[in-house]
Amino acid sequence: MSQKNFSTVTELVLLGFSNHPQAEVPLFFLFSLVYMVNIFGNTAVIVLVIIDSCLQTPMYFFLCHLAFLNIFYTTAVVPKMLFNLLAFKKVISYELCLAQTYISLFMGASECIILAIMALDRYVAICYPLRYLVIMNWSTCVQLAVGAWTISFFASVIPLYFTIAPFCGPYIIDHIFCEVPVLLHLLCGDTSLQETLMAIGAFGTLLLPFLLILLSYLHILVAVRTMHSAEGRKKAFSTCSSHLTVVTIYYGTGMFMYMRPKSLYSAEGDKLISLFYAVINPTLNPLIYSLRNKEVKRALKRVLERWTVSQRQKIAS
């Protein structure tokens, strides 16, 4: 049913962490810090790739897409969550709730596919190093990126628009933000169609990319074992370990949330799981990729050195 025919509800109660009132103020400062680190870290990755030519490679091109969706995803979720932590009346408007649902589903699907593309990129780089720049040329990279965003949109937003049904009272959401698994409990009538479509969508945007990642890393493992250079093996493992860390955290929590029946819903447990893939993981991404990556460290050093030199020249003039 189209949203224009929905009931006249204008706002919903978003409980968040109200079951633990003594923790709300500390959580506000903690998540404010996490959000600032998220914005700064992901923005720094994008800016660094843009201004340093040595990082303008396929790997960092896709890392920029990952950083952008991390910023967008958390910005749709965290500000309202922070506001409600301090608010006496913990509500969310009907329109913002729907917006969070669409954005979280779209960004989540996009991240799954982009992480799979990044695994494919590492597979080509390690298994076919001499042909890497030919296979992963800029035309291919742009097509893969556009394809990832387009597939995610049509696999998440469009089905949700045509299947989401009117809400029934009480209009209470025992969660930290609005997303599909939680809203299923508010829909009127039988939700078997929505659950089936969510399972199909999760299979296409969660399970299939995850299987592609596993397949890529199996080939990478075989290729690394045949390398004669210990330094080459070390570099390959270092590059892939960062990506595998992100994949493990993100896919593990995402699959549990979106690939289980509605009957297994647990309010307190689901809040923690959602925190990982909507707040914590997007913040960890730039730290994982940067702190464990010598190329990023060198690029940051070059940028800081150029900035220092330019500042000295301005002072001297």
Steps between C-alpha positions, in 0.01 A plus 500: 500500500633843413603724790251770399220264613651439844325578828514849643767422763746791513755379754615185676666435833865402451608348831871469428684450831220634720494166683835607646444868591814520714711416195345750256727798577824295489378336178427843353863610549636163386297490177567869434871422510453192280298703248765775483773240448285344227449827313861611537652163413285425194526858371878486546515181289305664216705821510830310521417289194393808303812709572766225494554354154672188638172391657296547185478129428199264470538383861474851643235600249268240652619591849373854432158361413506302825597813695221704338227250583636466855455875549153499344382191691601621845377854435154356433509313832723658763380866530144394582630232736712760681206741524275233650762402756454841663135563409218449749258413218671231293317511170578492130285642223331257265685649200842482667431141606425402140807693381722312745351171383567572133849642558615222734381232258650674195835581666523154654445327166747736330769427759456124454552524124788749523681277752458213253644715219795590723564127557485446123749786456741334748458168317600654167788695658651190666416226252557702179746777600637556149151544351353688798492848347363361174218306667419759768519805273311817587214420265448164672522658846239764419268238351537280809430794733195615303380140484537459877293809579238421235455134600475602866230755422285262298555213743411699812314828450262396223371176663465678834295782347247263346469257793519709817155507662319733743612502862275378781513623858648518748749711305798407713839400354729332752814567299761770437377590149245389243595204283308223327537209748369718783217661302361158409356491852303819432344400169130419491388148412706216358866589438601176325542681165729760655701232680538298181614804301743596776646149490531512119660843515741387772594199288578723202677785679647322803554129438604509132760778549627317809542177299681698230735637766569151635567371150736791426697441818525127439669578166714764671609251767605250234689771310677628813612148600677465163689830537876457539553840658437524876461877462239450228302260721519745791378789285213294358385386845530855636287641220233232531484483879356851526224418255427167669468672838236738364319219317486277808348771719257633243371180342479315829271757661308574178417135431379445854271803480356454151509123440300369795126461563306775678436266791867519605480875561673616821474871578811542715716265294395657171592848625857384559518325163368807317755716681777290349401528134342848509732687739810309610602333173480820288725666759749213504530479120736797449701403810540139383592595144729786605684380810584166336592648162849635429390668175241710684753591770753609238236701313395674821863579576549649151187714530605628845850577374363695203263689729784581742720628218221717359432648845869582547511667159198712590664606826830574325330713233 
